[in-house]
Amino acid sequence: MANIEVHKFGGTSLGSAERFEAAAALIGEARKSAGIIVVASAVSGVTDELIEAAEGAFAGDKEGSLDRIGIMKARHLEILDRLGGDESTGREISGLCEELSDLVRGAFMLGELTLRTMDRIISSGEKLSVRLLAFALEKAGVPAAPLDADAFLETDGRFGNADPVGGVADRTISAELAPLIEAGTVPVVTGFCGRAPNGDTTTLGRGGSDLSATYIAAAIHADEVTIWTDVDGVYSADPGVVPEARVIPQLNFREAAEVSFYGAKILHQRSMIPVISSGIPVRIRNSFAPDAQGTKVNGKFTPGSHPVKAISAVRDHCLFSVEGKGMAGVPGVAARIFGALASRSISVTMISQSSSESTICLAVPEDHALDTERTLKSEF
């Protein structure tokens, strides 16, 4: 087919058998006019359960962690049963859950939980989800194949927050997906995860399924990306705080990137990067209300639109002030501050400096606050 679209479904859009069926119906409709690639998140709430199971085992609660995995297995098998049941898919789900149990036992026995092991554990949510969605598509008459991205989406080795490796990942993605699309099969790909240079499973950070979708779209030169979620689009403010907030019909890539960083949870912070250079539009739509207009993100600026489209806030940050009379006019102070923080992989969200050069203020995520304080005190 001439047109190719990538459709990504978030966890809230895959929270029950009915939601899987609804997703399959949306994919079936889209497939009438384009070749479709699907990227799926874990079933709603599963990633948090996996994190708690891993951390619980590390803390010594092996039985509690195994119980969590047992409940998770039962939940997925119940969804499968409600979808019509399939022995082969059931065996795959059971096998993945048994592997999870082994990893949890290992964390308990060794008293160790590395980022490498954590990535292996939490990527299992997506692997369970794509098997259910592929089966739902087959039941709806759409040929589909579940694919684990950690078999072909090449990333660097930063466990917990990996980035796809440009060029290499493009080739492996195309080689894996193009033959399926040409054969009329819908690839259902795990979001959020990839493969490290040594073959281990990596994850792209929380919310990384959006990045998976846009990166795959760029690699195969897709015509459009649709992100299906549980809201009507990107709002002009947080509707939970501002009831009068409205859906923004169109955003420029740069505007969307800023909104995603400063509080909007609909888009992943890095998700716009892969599609900007190729100009692939991204639509945010509500899988619970598919007739809603949604928000379109592209390279255009809307003529006549208001100069301020949205107001957002970034929470859970700390402010640090480095000040002293000896700083004024002294070259290299800022370089020492940010060089020291960079050596500890601490990301600085905001920087300001007084005109007298005697004060530098910076903001960092709250979970880096203690390390920031220690690093700055050590440096000076």
N, C-alpha and C positions, 0 to 999 in steps of 0.2 A: 504494500500500500504506500501511496505517496506520503500521506500524513502519519506522523507518529506522535502519540501523546503519552505522558507519564501521569499516572493518577496515584497519589499518596493518601492512604487512609490512616488517621490517627487512632489512638487507643479507644477514645470515647465512641468512635464510629464503628468499633469492633467489640462492643461490650457484651454482646449476647448473640444467640443464634439468629434472632430476628435482624440484628444489625449486620451480620455477615450476609444474610440473604439480601438485605437492602443494598449493601455494597456490591454484591454480585449483579444485582439488577442495574445499578448505575454503570458498572463496567460493561455489561452487555449492551446497554444503550449506546455508550460511547464507541464501542467496537464497530458499530454500523458504519461509521464514517472515518475510522482511523485505526491503525495498528496501536495496540495498547500495551504498556508496561505498567505493572502495579507495584508499588512499594508499600509495605505494611508495617505498622508499629505493633508492639505487643498488645494483647488484650488489656483493656482498661484496668489499671491497678496492679498488673502483674510485675512490672519492673520494680516497683516499690517492694512488693512481696519478696522478690528475688534478692534485693539488697538486704532486707531484714533477715532473710534466711542465711545469707552468707555471713553477715555480721554477727548473727546469733550463734552460729557454729564456731566462729572465731572466738567469741566470748565464752564458749563452753556449753552452750545450750544445744547440743546435737539433736536430741529428740524433738525439741520444739521446732528446729529448722527442718527436720525431716517431715514433721507433721505439716508444715507450711507447703512443702513440695507435694505431699500427698493430696492436700486440699486443692492445690493448683492443678494437679493431674486430673482429679475428679471433675474440676470445673471445665477443663478443656474437653474431656471425654463426654461430659454432659452436653456441651455445645455440639459436638460431633454427632451425638445421638439424636439431638433435636433437628440437626440438618439432614438426617436420614441414615446416619451410621455407615461406616466403611471400615472393614477389618484391617486393610492395609494402612490407612491413615491412623487408625487406633494403635497399631503396632509402632508406628513412627513416633507418635506422641508418648507412648509408654517408654520407648527407648530413650527419648530425649530426657524424660523425667528421671529415669534410672541413672543416666549419666550425671544429671544434676545432683542426685543423691550421693553419688560417688565423690563429686567435687566438694560437697558440703562435709562429708565424712573426712575427706582429706584436710580441709581447713581446720576441722576439729582436732584431728589426730596430730597434725603438725603444729598447731597453735600459730598458724601463719595464714595471712590473707593478702597476697600481693595484688597489685593492679592487674597483672596478667591473668591471675585466677579469677578476679572479680569480673573482668571483661568476658571471660569464658562463661561465667555463670549468668550474667545479666543479659547477654545476647540470646540466651535460650528462649526468652519471651517472644522475640520476633520469629524464631524458628518454629515455635509452636503455632503462632498466629498464621504464618503463610501457608501452613499445611491445611488449616481449617478453611482459609479463604480460597485456596485452590480447589478444595473439595466442593465448596459452595458454588464456585463457578462451574465445575463439571456437572453438578446437579442441575444447574440452570442452562445446560447445553452449550457452555463456552469452554473449549479446550484450554487447559491451564496447566502450568508446571511450577511447583514451589522450588525456589532457588535460595540457597544460603549465600549471602554476599561475601562471607569470609572464605569462599572458595575462589573468588575472582576479582573482588574490588580491592586493589592493592593500596595499602596505606603505609605511612611511616610507622615506627615502632613506639609511638607515645601512647602506651596503654591508658585508657580512660579518656583520652582527648585526642585521638588520632586525626590526621588529615590525609585525604587521598593523594597519591603520588601522581602528579600530572604527567600525561603522556603514556606512562606505563599502564595506569588504571584505565585510561581511555581505550587502549587497545584490548585489554582483557575484558572490559565490559562489552565492547562491541562484538568481540569474538564469541562471548557467551550468549548474548541476547539476540543479535541480528538473525541467526538461523531460526530461532523460535518464532520471531515476528514474521519472517518470510513464510514460515510453515503455517501461519494462522493461529499459533498458540500464544496465549497470554502468559508471559513470565510474571510470577508473583514473587517478588524479591524481598528479602529481609532488609528493613531499614536499620540505621543505627550502627551497623557493624561492618567490618572489613577484615583484611588479612595483612598482618605485619610481614616485613621482609623475610623473617624466619618461618613463616607459615602459621604463626599463632593468631588467634582471634583478637581483634581490637574493637573498641567502640569509639564513636565519634563525639561523645559527650551527650549529656541529656538533651533531648529534642533533636538528636542528630538524624532522625529519619527524614526530616525536611532537607537536610544537606545531602543525604543519600539520593533523594528524588531529583534534586536540581543537578547534582553532579552526573547522575546517570543520563539525565536529559541532555546535558551539554556533550557528554561523550558520544551519544548516538545521534546528535543533531536533531532532537525532537522539535516539534512545532509548538508545543505548549505543555505546561505543567499545571495540574489541578491538585490543590491540597484540600482534601475533605476533612472537615473538623466539625465541631458541635456549635459553632456560632456563625452568624450570617456574613462575616467578613471582618476586616480591620475597622475598628471603631475610632471615632475622633477623640475619645477618652475612654477610660475604664468604665464600662457601663455599671459595674458594681459600686462605683464611687460617684459617677455622674449619670443619673438616670436619663438625662436628655441626650446622651451621646448618640451619634448616628453612624451608620456604616459609610465608609468612604468608598465611593465607586471605583476610583482609580488612584494609584500611587506610582510615582517614579521609583526606579530601583533604589536610588540613593535615599529617598524618603522612607521606603520600606525598611532598608537596612538600619536607618537611625531609629525608627519606631520599634523594630524588633529588638534592638539592643537596650533601649530605654523603656523596658517594661512590658511591651506587647508580647504575650506568650504564644500567639498564633504562629509566628514565624521564628525559626531558629536564627540566631545572630549571624551565622556564616552562610545561611542558605541562599542568599542573593548572589554571592560571589561567582559561582560557576556559570550563571546564566546571563550575567551583565554583558560580557564581551560579545556573546553570540546573540543577544537581544531576544532570548526566548521568554515569552510572557508567562507569568505565573498567576493563576487564579486561586483565590481562597473562597471556598464554598461550604455550605452547611449540608452535611449528609442527611440531617434530620428534616431539612427544608430545601430540597434540591432546586426548587423553582425560584428561590431567592436570588437576587442579582449577584451578590457577593462582591468581592474586591478584585480588580485586575491590576497587576503590577507589571509595568513595562518600562521602556526607555523614554516614554513621552512625558511632557509636562502639560497638564490640562489647561488649555487657554481660558483665561478669565477666572480660574479657581482662586480661592482665598490663599494669601501667602502663607498662612498658618493652617495646616490641615488637621493636626492632632496635637494633643497634649498628653504626655506620658511621664512616668516617674520611675526611677530606678531605686529599689529598696535594698535594705540589708548591706549598707556600705558604711565605712568609717572614714572620717576626715583626719588627716595628719598635717600638722603644721611644723615646719622646720624653720626656726627663726633665730636671729642673733645679729648684733651690731657688726660682728666680724665678717658677715656675709656680703655686705654692700660692696659692689665693685670688685669682688674677688672672682676671677675666672675659674670655672671648673667645679663649682659647688653643685650645680644641677647635674652635671655629668656624674659626679660621685654618688648623688642620691639615686639616680635612675639606673646607673650601672650596678650599684649594690643590689637594688631590687630585681633587676633583670637576672643577676646571677642566682637568685633564689626563685626564678620563674614566677615572680609576682607581677600581675597585670595591673597597671594603673589606669583607672577609668577617667579621671579628670585631673588637670593641672592648672594652677593659677600662681602668679608671682606678683608681689607688690611692686609698684613703680620704683620704690627705694631699693629694691633687690635684697631687702633684709628679711623677707619672709617668702617661703615657697609652701603652698598648700596643695595637697594631693588627696585623691579619694581612691580607696581600694575596697574590694569585696570583703565583707565582714569576716569570712572564714580565713582571710589572710592577715587579719589585723595584728595578731600576736607576733607572727613571723615578721611582719613589716616593722613593728616596734623594735624587736630584737636586732633586726638587720641594720636599721638606721642608727641605733645606739652603738652597735659594734663599729659601724663605719666612721662615726664621728666621736 
